[in-house]
Amino acid sequence: MARRLKKGLLIVLEGIDGAGKSTQCERLAERLRGEGWDVERLREPTDGPWGRRIRELARSGREDVSPREELDLFLEDRRQHVRERIAPALERGAIVLMDRYYYSTIAYQGARGLDPTEIRGLNEAFAPSADVLFYLTIPAEWAGLRIEQQRGDQRDLFEKEDYLRRVKAEFDAMTDPQMVRIDATADADAVFAALWQALEPRLAVE
């Protein structure tokens, strides 16, 4: 039987595009599962109807949707995600690994001109806060280079460099007490070692 905590643990990896969140999230999932833990690895936007719409907008253009309408899509996607996946996993004592969460919505929609405090309030009205919030930091110009290396020259509209600078500024301004800032300009092994060192003490079974 998988190892579980008395109270589930919500771990979130955040940062601008190209910071290596997905890679490190997968490495954490593999390590935790290898040690026998019940792990739920999730990402946002989801693959549900609201999440698919968000991804379509990022690829095709956002001219026909206002920042507020886009925010509403994120909120609907997250409500369904919390109800169907996140809350049940936490209730059974699992470790929930999130590749992006509402902190990204604060940063990305805040960079579009919406009030970050209001965005946070709308999300925290129904979405549980992270127990551990890892912020993988890289300069915006690094993000562009990494995206091009990984995917070729094509960047979606969430990934333009000037926009990412504003997004990074929103992340940098966050003061959540559970935030752990990780220098993601280091090589992937060093980044993972820093993540694991910060996480391991939280895994003591109560």
C-alpha positions in Angstrom: 0.0 0.0 0.0 1.3 3.5 -0.9 2.6 5.7 1.8 0.3 8.5 2.8 0.4 11.5 5.1 -2.3 12.1 7.7 -2.9 15.4 5.9 -2.2 15.6 2.2 0.6 17.8 1.0 0.1 20.3 -1.9 3.4 21.1 -3.6 3.4 23.7 -6.4 6.1 24.4 -9.0 5.9 27.9 -10.4 8.0 30.2 -12.6 8.0 31.8 -16.1 8.0 29.6 -19.2 11.3 27.9 -19.7 12.2 27.6 -16.0 12.0 23.8 -16.1 8.9 23.3 -14.0 7.6 20.3 -16.0 11.0 18.5 -16.0 11.5 19.0 -12.2 7.9 18.1 -11.4 8.3 14.8 -13.2 11.6 14.1 -11.4 10.0 14.8 -8.1 7.1 12.5 -8.9 9.5 9.7 -9.9 11.6 10.1 -6.7 8.5 10.2 -4.5 6.9 7.2 -6.1 10.2 5.4 -5.9 10.0 5.9 -2.2 6.5 4.5 -2.1 4.4 7.7 -1.7 0.9 8.1 -3.2 1.5 10.9 -5.7 -1.0 12.8 -7.8 0.9 14.7 -10.5 -1.3 17.5 -12.0 -0.9 20.5 -14.2 -2.8 23.6 -15.1 -4.3 24.6 -17.4 -5.9 21.2 -17.4 -7.0 19.0 -20.3 -10.6 19.7 -19.5 -12.9 21.9 -21.6 -11.9 25.2 -19.9 -8.2 24.3 -20.0 -8.3 23.4 -23.7 -9.9 26.8 -24.5 -7.1 28.6 -22.6 -4.5 26.7 -24.6 -6.3 27.5 -27.9 -6.3 31.2 -27.0 -2.6 31.1 -26.2 -1.8 29.6 -29.6 -4.3 31.5 -31.8 -4.5 34.9 -30.2 -6.3 36.7 -27.4 -7.7 39.7 -29.3 -11.3 38.5 -29.0 -11.1 37.9 -25.2 -10.6 40.5 -22.5 -8.2 39.9 -19.6 -11.3 39.5 -17.3 -12.9 36.9 -19.6 -9.6 35.0 -19.8 -9.4 35.1 -16.0 -12.9 33.6 -15.8 -11.7 30.7 -17.9 -8.9 30.0 -15.5 -11.2 30.2 -12.6 -13.7 27.8 -14.1 -10.9 25.4 -15.1 -9.5 25.5 -11.5 -12.8 25.0 -9.8 -13.4 21.8 -11.7 -9.8 20.7 -11.0 -10.1 21.4 -7.3 -13.4 19.6 -7.1 -12.5 16.5 -9.1 -8.8 16.0 -8.6 -7.0 18.2 -6.1 -9.3 18.0 -3.1 -10.0 14.3 -3.3 -6.2 13.5 -3.5 -5.5 15.7 -0.5 -8.3 14.1 1.5 -6.8 10.7 1.0 -3.4 11.9 2.2 -1.6 11.9 -1.1 1.2 14.2 -2.2 -0.2 16.5 -4.9 2.4 17.8 -7.3 1.2 20.8 -9.3 2.9 22.1 -12.5 1.4 25.6 -12.3 -1.5 26.7 -10.1 -3.2 29.9 -9.2 0.1 31.7 -8.5 0.6 31.6 -12.2 -2.8 33.2 -12.8 -1.9 36.0 -10.4 1.4 36.6 -12.3 0.2 36.1 -15.9 -3.1 37.9 -15.6 -1.6 40.5 -13.3 0.9 41.2 -16.1 -2.1 41.8 -18.4 -3.2 44.6 -16.1 -5.6 42.9 -13.6 -5.3 43.5 -9.9 -3.1 40.7 -8.4 -4.7 41.1 -5.0 -8.2 40.6 -6.5 -7.0 37.6 -8.5 -5.6 36.0 -5.4 -8.8 36.6 -3.4 -11.0 35.1 -6.2 -8.8 31.9 -6.2 -8.3 31.5 -2.5 -12.1 31.6 -2.0 -12.2 28.0 -3.2 -8.7 26.7 -4.0 -6.4 25.4 -1.2 -3.1 27.2 -0.9 0.2 25.4 -1.5 1.9 23.8 1.5 5.2 24.2 -0.4 5.5 26.7 -3.2 8.7 26.3 -5.3 9.5 29.3 -7.4 12.0 28.4 -10.1 13.7 31.7 -11.1 15.4 32.5 -14.4 15.9 35.8 -16.3 13.2 36.5 -18.9 15.8 36.4 -21.7 16.9 32.9 -20.7 13.3 31.8 -21.0 13.1 32.9 -24.6 16.3 31.0 -25.4 15.2 27.8 -23.7 11.8 27.9 -25.3 13.4 28.2 -28.7 15.8 25.4 -28.0 13.1 23.1 -26.8 10.3 23.9 -29.4 12.0 25.7 -32.3 11.2 29.3 -33.1 7.5 29.1 -32.3 6.4 30.8 -29.0 2.8 31.2 -27.9 1.4 34.5 -26.7 2.1 33.7 -23.0 5.8 33.5 -23.8 6.8 36.8 -25.5 9.9 38.2 -23.8 8.6 41.6 -22.8 5.5 40.0 -21.4 7.6 37.4 -19.5 9.5 40.3 -17.9 6.2 41.6 -16.4 5.2 38.2 -15.4 8.5 37.6 -13.6 8.1 40.9 -11.8 4.7 39.7 -10.5 6.2 36.4 -9.3 9.2 38.3 -7.7 6.7 40.5 -5.7 5.0 37.5 -4.0 5.7 37.2 -0.3 3.9 33.9 0.5 5.6 32.4 3.6 5.7 28.9 2.1 7.5 30.1 -1.1 11.0 28.6 -1.6 13.0 30.4 -4.3 15.2 28.1 -6.4 17.9 29.4 -8.8 16.9 27.5 -12.0 19.8 28.9 -14.0 21.8 26.0 -12.5 21.9 22.6 -14.3 18.9 20.3 -13.9 20.6 18.0 -11.3 21.5 20.9 -9.1 18.0 22.3 -9.3 16.5 19.0 -8.4 18.9 18.6 -5.4 17.8 22.0 -4.1 14.2 21.0 -4.5 14.6 17.7 -2.7 16.6 19.2 0.1 13.8 21.7 0.8 11.1 19.1 0.5 12.4 16.1 2.3 11.9 17.5 5.8 8.2 17.9 5.0 7.8 14.2 4.4 8.1 13.0 8.0 4.9 11.1 8.8 3.0 12.7 11.5 
